C-alpha cells in the first residue's frame, strides 16, 4: 500500500474522530440547555430526558476513546497529529463532565419538584444569565475546535471571568434569600449546586479552548497567567 494511500486513510480517520467529538459536543450543549429549561419550567419529563441522555454521552466518549487507542497503535502518529489525538482525548473527557453537570442539574430539578418548592422563589434572571454565558462559552469552544481557531479559543478563556462574576452574584442573591426567609434554605442550597454546576460548565469550556491552543500551537496554556496568553497564540 502506498504512503499516499496510508496518509489519505489516516486523514479520513482523524476527520471522523473530529466529527464524533463535535457530535458529542452538540449533544452536551443541548443537554445543558435542556437541563436549565427543565429547572426554569419545573418540567420533570424534560429533566428525566436529560438524565437519560447522559448514557449516550458516556457511550460516545467510550467509542471515541477506543478509536483513539486504535489509531495511535496502528499509525504511531507524530508531531501535530499526535497533539490532535491527545487534545481530543482531553476534550472528550471535559465534554463528558459537562454532561455530568447537566445531569446533576436535572436531578436537582427532580428533588425540588418532589420537595414541593415553588419556582417563583428562584432568582431566575441571574441563573438564566449564568446559564447563557456558560453555554455560549461551550459553543464557542466547540467552534474553535471545529475550525482549529486559536484566537477564538483565546476569547473563550478570557470570557471565563464573566461566568465567575455571574456565579458570585448569584451566590449573594441566594444568601440574601436564605437570610430573609429561612423556609427557602433547603431550595436555595440546591440552587447553589446548580449555580456551581453552571460555573463548572464554563470551566470545562475553558479547558476545551486550552486544548485547541495546544493542538494548534503546541503550547500548554493551562497555567498561563492572562497576560501571557496573547504571546502563546501569536
N, C-alpha and C positions, 0 to 999 in steps of 0.2 A: 504493500500500500504506500502511495507517495506521501512525502512530507506535507505537500499542499493539501491532500485529502484529509490527512490527520488533523491539520490545522483548521480546516473548514469544519470538521466534526467537532473539534474542541470549542470553536467559536459558537457552534449551534448549542452545545451543552451549556456553555456559560450564559447564552441568551435565554435558554429555557429556565435555568436557575433564577436568573434575574426576574423573569416573568412571574415565576411562582412566588418570589419574595413580594412583588408588587400586588399579587393576588391576595397574599396573606395580609399585607398592609391595608389593602382596601377593606378586607373583612374586619380587621380590628378597629379601623376607623369608623365603620358602620356600627360596630359593637359599642364603642364608647358613646356615639351619638344616641343610639337606641337606649342605652342604659340611663343616660341623663334625661331623655324624653320620658322613659318609664317612671323615673323618680318624680319628674315635674307633674306628670299626669296621674300618678298613683295607679299605673297600669300594670297589674300583676301578670297578665298574659305576656306582655312585651318583656317584662323583667325575666320571666321564665325562658323566653326565647333567647335572650342574651346569654343566660347561663348555659343553655344547650349549645349555642354557637362556640363556646369555649372548647368543647370537644373537637370540633372541626379545626379550630385554630391549632390546637395541640397536635392533631394528626398531620396537618400541613408542615408544622415545624419538624416533626419526626421524619417525614418524607424528604424534605429538603436536606436535613442532616445526613440522611442515608445517601442521597445523591452526591452531596459534597464529599463524603468519605470515599465513594466510588471514583469520583473524578480525580481526587488527589492521589489515590492509589494507582489509577491507570495512567494518568497523564504526567505526574510529577511536575506540576507547573512551577514556573519561576517568576521572579520579579512582580510585575503589576498583576498578572493573572493570579498569583498566589495571594497577593494582597486583597484582590477582589473576593476570593474564596474565604479568606479569613474574615474579611469585613462582612460578608454575607452571613457567616456563622454567628457573628456577634449581633448582627442586625435582627436575625430571626429570633434570637434569644430575647432581645428587647421587645420585639413585637409580641411575642408570647406573653411577656409580662404585662404589656398594655392590655391584652385580652384578659389577663387575671384581674387587673384593676377594674375593667368594665364589669366582669362577673361579680366582683366584690360590691360594686355599687348596686347591681341588680339584687344581690342577696340582702343588702341593707334595705332596699325598697320593699322586699317581701316582709322583712321584720317590722318596718314602720307601718305597713298596711295592716298586718295582723296584730300590731300593738295598739291600733286604734288612733294613731297620730293623725292630726288634721293637716292637710297640705298647706293651709293658709298660714301656718306657723313659720313656713320656710322663708329664708332670705333669698327668694328665687332670682332676683336681679343679679346679686353678687355671684350666686352659684352659676347662673347662666353665663355671666361674663368670664368666669374662670374656665368653664367648660368650652366656650367658644375659642378662647385663646389656646387651650391645650390641644383641641382638635385641629386648629389652624396650624399650630407648630408641627403636629404629626403629619398633616397633609403636605406641608412644605418640605419636611424632612424626606418624605417618600418621593416627592417631586425631584428633590436634589439627588436622590439615589437613582431615579429613573433616568435623569439626564447627566448623572455624574458631574453635578454642578457644585463645585466647592464654594463659590461665592454665595449661592443660595443657602447652602449648609451653614455658612458663617452667620447669615441673617438669623437662622433658627437658633443658633447658640446664643447670639446676642439678645434675642427676644425672651429668653428663659426668665430674666429678671421681672418681666411684666407678669408672668404667671405667678411667680413668687409673691409679687406685690398684691395680686388679687387674692391669693391664699391668705396672706396676712390680714387683709381687710375683712375677709370672710370669718376668720378666727375671732377678730374683735367683735364682729356683729353677733356671732354665736355666744360669746362670753356675755355680751350685753343681754341677750335673750335669757340666758340661764340666771343671771343676777336679778332680772326684773320679774321673772316668773319661774319659780322652781319646778313647776309642772312640766316645763319644756326641757328639763335637764336631760332626760333619757334620749329624747329625739334629737336634741342638739348634739349630744355626744356621737350619735350615729352620723349626723351630718358633718361632724369633724372628720370622721373616717372617709366620708365621701369627698370632702374638700382635699384631704390628703391623697386620696386615690387620683384625683384630677391633677394634683401637683406632680404626682409621680408619672402620670402620662406625659406631662411636659418634660420631666427629667429624661424619660425614655426617648422622646423625640430629639432632645439634645444629644443623647448618646448615639442615635441614628445618624445625626448630622456629623458628629465627630468621626464616625466610621466612614462616611462619604469622603471627608477630607483625607483620612488615612488611605483610602483606596486610590484617590486621585493624585494626592501629593506625596504619599508615603510618610506623612508627618503624624505622629501621635500627639494630639492636642487635648487629650483628656484632662490633663492637669495644668494646661497652659493658662496663665492669667489673661484677662480680657485684652490688655494692651499688647499681648504677644500674638494674638490670633491673626491679625492682619498680615503680618510677615509670614505666617505659616502657610497662607494660601496665595501669597504673591507669586 
